[in-house]
């Protein structure tokens, strides 16, 4: 086939079709939800147990917390500082063993879960859970680095908008603080979406070509023109995640005008329902991204063969 007869495929050109195909196969999303919640439910229960123990052991003035108001930022800052001083040391002691434990379990569970979902999409893929464990370890390390950078940006926001004004005898600038936090969070979110495509496609390459961790990671950086399409998909997924967060916030706030007549039990169930819907929707789009990667790779390689012929 001549080069001119090959029509380039954009990354998001058939994304609506992929979403429709994933919607018609609910077992894919169900499997994704299953393995994620198989980890998430026990992890949340363990964290809630430890958090409750820390809260009961600390001498926190709950009355002062209930009286926090944005109209009095100096008093609110002083109250929150006092609470954090009491809660932070025991939280750090628990985090020293809890965070590594949860990370190791997440790496193992997510690797086997990803193999199960991908083989459900295409049964011809090679099952390489050991390779995916190594690749997931690299991804988690990179993600932890991005969170560390995000935390440093939050520290900078605190220094600029809170500590410096207080040291100068002025009130903290909470508007500036929120603005810096929002911009930093969206910026890091977008940066991760742009740069993490190689870590996302590497497990798929390992299962497609029966490669090891090092070979699949190296192959993910040698995809030629396919790279821009993967970045495009990642950016779209980033926008979708932001949209899901905004929708969850809107749905969470929608009963507030009726708070005077709504019972606390209803509000609790409402927030729980919104959270579950957000998590299921997020899992659905995770599956859609995997399917989009797989379709793009197969289309890219088919077009390459046509061009060479």
Secondary structure in CASP SS format (residue, H / E / C, confidence):
PFRMAT SS
TARGET T0000
AUTHOR 0000-0000-0000
METHOD secondary structure of the structure
MODEL  1
X C 1.00
X C 1.00
X H 1.00
X H 1.00
X H 1.00
X C 1.00
X C 1.00
X C 1.00
X C 1.00
X C 1.00
X C 1.00
X C 1.00
X C 1.00
X C 1.00
X H 1.00
X H 1.00
X H 1.00
X H 1.00
X H 1.00
X H 1.00
X H 1.00
X H 1.00
X H 1.00
X C 1.00
X C 1.00
X H 1.00
X H 1.00
X H 1.00
X H 1.00
X H 1.00
X H 1.00
X H 1.00
X H 1.00
X H 1.00
X H 1.00
X H 1.00
X H 1.00
X H 1.00
X H 1.00
X H 1.00
X H 1.00
X H 1.00
X H 1.00
X H 1.00
X H 1.00
X H 1.00
X H 1.00
X H 1.00
X H 1.00
X H 1.00
X H 1.00
X H 1.00
X H 1.00
X H 1.00
X H 1.00
X H 1.00
X H 1.00
X C 1.00
X C 1.00
X C 1.00
X C 1.00
X H 1.00
X H 1.00
X H 1.00
X H 1.00
X H 1.00
X C 1.00
X C 1.00
X C 1.00
X H 1.00
X H 1.00
X H 1.00
X H 1.00
X H 1.00
X H 1.00
X H 1.00
X H 1.00
X H 1.00
X H 1.00
X H 1.00
X H 1.00
X H 1.00
X H 1.00
X H 1.00
X H 1.00
X H 1.00
X H 1.00
X H 1.00
X H 1.00
X H 1.00
X H 1.00
X H 1.00
X H 1.00
X H 1.00
X H 1.00
X H 1.00
X H 1.00
X H 1.00
X H 1.00
X H 1.00
X H 1.00
X H 1.00
X H 1.00
X H 1.00
X H 1.00
X H 1.00
X H 1.00
X H 1.00
X H 1.00
X H 1.00
X H 1.00
X H 1.00
X H 1.00
X H 1.00
X H 1.00
X H 1.00
X H 1.00
X H 1.00
X H 1.00
X H 1.00
X H 1.00
X C 1.00
X C 1.00
X C 1.00
X C 1.00
X C 1.00
X C 1.00
X C 1.00
X H 1.00
X H 1.00
X H 1.00
X H 1.00
X H 1.00
X H 1.00
X H 1.00
X H 1.00
X H 1.00
X H 1.00
X H 1.00
X H 1.00
X H 1.00
X H 1.00
X H 1.00
X H 1.00
X H 1.00
X H 1.00
X H 1.00
X H 1.00
X H 1.00
X H 1.00
X H 1.00
X H 1.00
X H 1.00
X H 1.00
X H 1.00
X H 1.00
X H 1.00
X H 1.00
X H 1.00
X H 1.00
X H 1.00
X H 1.00
X H 1.00
X H 1.00
X H 1.00
X H 1.00
X H 1.00
X C 1.00
X C 1.00
X C 1.00
X C 1.00
X C 1.00
X C 1.00
X H 1.00
X H 1.00
X H 1.00
X H 1.00
X H 1.00
X H 1.00
X H 1.00
X H 1.00
X H 1.00
X H 1.00
X H 1.00
X H 1.00
X H 1.00
X H 1.00
X H 1.00
X H 1.00
X H 1.00
X H 1.00
X H 1.00
X H 1.00
X H 1.00
X H 1.00
X C 1.00
X H 1.00
X H 1.00
X H 1.00
X H 1.00
X H 1.00
X H 1.00
X H 1.00
X H 1.00
X H 1.00
X H 1.00
X H 1.00
X H 1.00
X H 1.00
X C 1.00
X C 1.00
X C 1.00
X H 1.00
X H 1.00
X H 1.00
X H 1.00
X H 1.00
X H 1.00
X H 1.00
X H 1.00
X C 1.00
X C 1.00
X C 1.00
X C 1.00
X C 1.00
X H 1.00
X H 1.00
X H 1.00
X H 1.00
X H 1.00
X H 1.00
X H 1.00
X H 1.00
X H 1.00
X H 1.00
X H 1.00
X H 1.00
X H 1.00
X H 1.00
X H 1.00
X H 1.00
X H 1.00
X H 1.00
X H 1.00
X H 1.00
X H 1.00
X H 1.00
X H 1.00
X H 1.00
X H 1.00
X H 1.00
X H 1.00
X H 1.00
X C 1.00
X C 1.00
X H 1.00
X H 1.00
X H 1.00
X C 1.00
X C 1.00
X C 1.00
X C 1.00
X C 1.00
X H 1.00
X H 1.00
X H 1.00
X H 1.00
X H 1.00
X H 1.00
X H 1.00
X H 1.00
X H 1.00
X H 1.00
X H 1.00
X H 1.00
X H 1.00
X H 1.00
X H 1.00
X H 1.00
X H 1.00
X H 1.00
X H 1.00
X H 1.00
X H 1.00
X H 1.00
X H 1.00
X H 1.00
X H 1.00
X H 1.00
X H 1.00
X H 1.00
X H 1.00
X H 1.00
X H 1.00
X H 1.00
X H 1.00
X H 1.00
X H 1.00
X H 1.00
X H 1.00
X H 1.00
X H 1.00
X H 1.00
X H 1.00
X H 1.00
X H 1.00
X H 1.00
X H 1.00
X C 1.00
END
